[in-house]
Amino acid sequence: MSLDGTYDAGNIFAKILRGEAPSVRVFEDDHVLAFMDVFPQARGHTLVIPKHSTARNFLEEAPEIVGPLMLGVQRVARAVRAALNPDGLVVTQFNGAPAGQTVYHLHFHIIPRWTGQELRGHGVGAMADLDELKALAAQISAKIS
């Protein structure tokens, strides 16, 4: 899909927001929802999405949504760091299929990185163990301030 198009209210993140699809939630406030990626690129891979948006990507988002969204991304990234003590963190966001976007609801990836550990491909590989995701979510959630 290109950078232009119509928002699909049936996308998986929209379904998660409406409670129609399961997720392992990490954090939620009035503006954002953070949850574990079920196809993680690394242990602790967390996603943050705006709750009140129909933007397919960052370029479409309204400025009044961007500010609270970025504060939520930072808050969750700090909690991931505190909970898992990685050597580094990737905070990334894709716009359009050629850039790697696979779900067309604006979202940010927070991916912990450890020296010497390979990063798995985006959206590929086996689904993560649900119990492990729940344990990681609890660790991260406990560190949100």
C-alpha positions as CSV (number, residue, x, y, z in Angstrom):
1,M,0.0,0.0,0.0
2,S,1.1,3.5,-0.7
3,L,1.2,6.5,1.5
4,D,-2.2,7.5,0.3
5,G,-5.5,5.7,0.9
6,T,-8.5,5.3,3.0
7,Y,-8.4,4.2,6.6
8,D,-9.7,0.6,7.1
9,A,-11.6,0.4,10.3
10,G,-11.2,-3.4,10.1
11,N,-7.4,-3.3,10.6
12,I,-6.1,-5.4,13.6
13,F,-5.2,-2.3,15.7
14,A,-8.6,-0.8,15.3
15,K,-10.1,-4.1,16.3
16,I,-7.8,-4.2,19.4
17,L,-9.0,-0.7,20.3
18,R,-12.6,-1.7,20.1
19,G,-12.0,-4.9,22.1
20,E,-12.8,-7.1,19.2
21,A,-9.3,-8.7,19.0
22,P,-7.1,-9.8,21.9
23,S,-3.9,-8.1,23.0
24,V,-1.4,-8.2,25.8
25,R,-1.8,-4.7,27.2
26,V,1.1,-2.8,28.8
27,F,-0.3,0.7,29.3
28,E,-3.3,2.8,28.5
29,D,-4.3,6.3,29.1
30,D,-6.8,8.8,27.5
31,H,-4.5,9.1,24.4
32,V,-2.6,5.9,23.8
33,L,-2.6,2.2,24.1
34,A,0.6,0.1,24.4
35,F,0.7,-3.6,23.9
36,M,3.1,-6.4,23.2
37,D,3.9,-7.2,19.5
38,V,2.8,-10.8,18.9
39,F,5.4,-11.2,16.2
40,P,8.3,-9.6,18.2
41,Q,11.6,-8.6,16.5
42,A,13.2,-8.9,20.0
43,R,12.2,-9.8,23.5
44,G,10.0,-6.9,24.9
45,H,9.0,-5.5,21.5
46,T,6.1,-3.2,22.4
47,L,3.7,-1.2,20.2
48,V,2.1,2.2,20.9
49,I,-0.9,3.4,19.0
50,P,-3.1,6.5,19.3
51,K,-6.6,5.7,20.7
52,H,-8.5,8.4,18.9
53,S,-7.2,8.4,15.4
54,T,-7.9,7.2,11.9
55,A,-4.5,8.1,10.5
56,R,-2.9,5.4,8.5
57,N,0.6,6.8,9.1
58,F,2.5,9.6,10.8
59,L,2.1,12.0,7.8
60,E,-1.7,11.9,8.1
61,E,-1.9,12.5,11.8
62,A,-3.3,15.7,13.3
63,P,-0.9,17.8,15.3
64,E,-3.1,17.7,18.4
65,I,-2.8,13.8,18.4
66,V,1.0,13.8,17.8
67,G,2.0,15.5,21.0
68,P,0.2,13.2,23.5
69,L,1.1,10.2,21.3
70,M,4.8,11.0,21.4
71,L,4.7,11.5,25.2
72,G,3.1,8.1,25.5
73,V,5.8,6.6,23.2
74,Q,8.5,8.1,25.4
75,R,6.8,7.0,28.6
76,V,6.6,3.4,27.4
77,A,10.1,3.4,26.0
78,R,11.5,4.5,29.4
79,A,9.5,1.7,31.1
80,V,10.9,-0.9,28.6
81,R,14.4,0.3,29.4
82,A,13.8,0.2,33.1
83,A,12.2,-3.2,33.0
84,L,14.5,-5.1,30.6
85,N,17.8,-3.2,30.9
86,P,18.7,-3.5,27.1
87,D,21.9,-2.1,25.7
88,G,19.9,0.1,23.4
89,L,16.3,0.8,22.2
90,V,14.9,1.2,18.7
91,V,11.9,3.5,18.5
92,T,10.6,3.4,14.9
93,Q,7.6,4.0,12.8
94,F,6.9,3.0,9.2
95,N,5.0,5.0,6.5
96,G,3.8,2.9,3.5
97,A,4.6,-0.6,2.4
98,P,7.9,0.2,0.8
99,A,9.0,1.5,4.2
100,G,8.0,-1.7,5.9
101,Q,4.5,-0.8,7.2
102,T,2.2,-3.8,7.4
103,V,-0.7,-2.5,9.5
104,Y,-2.3,0.8,8.3
105,H,-3.1,2.4,11.7
106,L,-0.4,4.8,12.9
107,H,1.8,2.9,15.4
108,F,5.3,3.1,16.9
109,H,7.6,0.2,17.7
110,I,9.7,0.1,20.8
111,I,12.3,-2.6,20.3
112,P,14.9,-3.4,23.0
113,R,18.3,-4.3,21.6
114,W,21.2,-6.3,23.2
115,T,24.7,-6.4,21.9
116,G,25.4,-9.5,19.8
117,Q,21.7,-10.4,19.5
118,E,20.2,-10.5,16.0
119,L,17.0,-8.6,15.3
120,R,14.3,-10.8,13.8
121,G,12.5,-9.6,10.7
122,H,9.5,-7.3,10.9
123,G,6.2,-9.2,10.9
124,V,7.8,-12.6,10.2
125,G,8.5,-15.7,12.1
126,A,6.5,-17.5,14.7
127,M,4.0,-16.0,17.0
128,A,5.4,-15.3,20.5
129,D,4.4,-17.4,23.5
130,L,1.4,-15.7,25.2
131,D,2.5,-16.5,28.7
132,E,5.9,-14.9,28.0
133,L,4.3,-11.8,26.5
134,K,2.1,-11.5,29.6
135,A,5.1,-11.7,31.9
136,L,7.0,-9.1,29.9
137,A,4.0,-6.8,29.8
138,A,3.7,-7.1,33.6
139,Q,7.4,-6.2,34.0
140,I,7.1,-3.2,31.7
141,S,3.8,-2.0,33.1
142,A,5.3,-2.1,36.6
143,K,7.9,0.5,35.5
144,I,5.6,3.0,34.0
145,S,5.6,6.3,35.9
